């Protein structure tokens, strides 16, 4: 559902060059409402399955990241608060906006998933 959202896009390059490995080569899916939080980094193959596989984040730290985890200032991460974020290049902290401000476009993706861990 997330990859099919109108805001999602695929990245194959940046600054006029192929995307480097450290930024997600060969193909990276960008979900703006999760950017800088928890999202796919690099697509190397596609697999179609009947059951959702365990994600990287669930494997690495299951107690911290549910599959559908999102930016939510009301739900603290087990090791830090999501209530504020630092503006890049400064020490200024500003209030975090749920879903990075894209709520009107993405909130519906998480309807009916109350039994899932929607946040950290």
C-alpha positions in Angstrom: 0.0 0.0 0.0 2.8 2.5 0.9 4.7 2.0 -2.4 1.5 2.5 -4.4 0.8 5.9 -2.8 0.7 8.9 -5.1 3.6 10.5 -3.2 6.0 7.5 -3.4 8.6 7.5 -6.1 11.6 5.5 -7.3 15.1 7.0 -7.4 17.7 5.8 -9.9 20.0 8.8 -9.7 20.8 12.1 -8.0 22.6 15.2 -9.1 22.7 13.9 -12.6 24.6 10.7 -11.8 23.5 7.1 -10.9 22.5 6.9 -7.2 25.5 5.7 -5.2 25.4 2.5 -3.1 25.4 4.5 0.2 22.3 6.3 -1.0 20.4 3.2 -2.1 21.8 1.9 -5.5 20.6 0.4 -7.7 17.0 1.5 -7.0 15.6 3.3 -3.9 11.9 3.8 -3.0 11.3 7.2 -1.4 8.3 7.6 0.9 8.3 11.3 1.9 6.3 10.7 5.1 8.9 8.3 6.3 12.0 10.1 5.0 14.7 10.3 7.7 12.8 7.8 9.9 12.5 4.2 8.7 12.1 3.3 5.1 13.4 1.0 2.4 17.0 1.9 1.4 17.9 -0.2 -1.6 15.8 -2.5 -3.8 17.9 -5.3 -5.2 15.0 -7.7 -6.1 11.3 -8.2 -6.0 9.5 -11.1 -4.4 5.8 -11.7 -4.4 4.6 -13.7 -1.4 1.3 -14.7 0.1 2.4 -13.6 3.6 4.3 -10.4 4.5 7.9 -11.3 5.3 9.7 -10.0 8.4 11.4 -6.7 7.6 15.0 -5.7 8.2 14.0 -3.4 11.0 11.9 -6.1 12.7 14.9 -8.5 12.4 17.4 -6.0 13.8 15.3 -4.4 16.6 11.8 -5.9 16.8 11.0 -4.1 20.1 11.6 -0.7 18.6 10.1 -0.8 15.1 6.8 -2.3 14.0 6.4 -3.0 10.2 4.1 0.0 9.8 6.1 2.3 12.1 5.8 6.0 11.2 6.8 9.4 12.4 4.5 10.2 15.3 5.3 12.9 17.8 2.8 11.4 20.3 4.6 8.1 20.5 8.1 8.1 21.9 10.7 5.7 20.5 11.9 3.4 23.3 15.2 5.3 23.3 14.3 8.9 22.4 11.3 11.2 21.9 9.8 11.9 18.5 8.1 15.1 19.8 10.8 17.4 18.3 13.4 17.2 15.6 16.5 19.2 14.8 16.6 21.4 11.8 19.6 20.3 9.6 22.6 22.6 9.8 21.4 24.2 13.0 20.9 23.3 16.7 17.3 24.5 16.5 14.6 22.0 17.5 11.1 22.2 16.1 7.9 20.3 16.9 7.7 17.1 14.8 4.7 16.9 12.5 2.9 13.5 12.3 3.8 11.6 9.0 6.3 14.5 8.3 3.3 16.7 7.4 1.8 14.4 4.7 -1.1 13.2 6.8 -3.9 14.2 4.4 -2.3 12.0 1.8 -1.2 9.0 3.8 -3.3 8.6 7.0 -5.8 6.4 5.1 -3.0 3.8 4.5 -3.0 2.9 8.1 -6.8 2.7 8.7 -7.9 -0.7 10.0 -4.4 -1.7 11.2 -5.1 -1.2 14.9 -3.8 -4.6 15.7 -0.5 -3.9 14.0 2.3 -1.9 15.6 1.8 1.4 13.7 4.5 3.2 15.6 7.7 2.5 17.4 
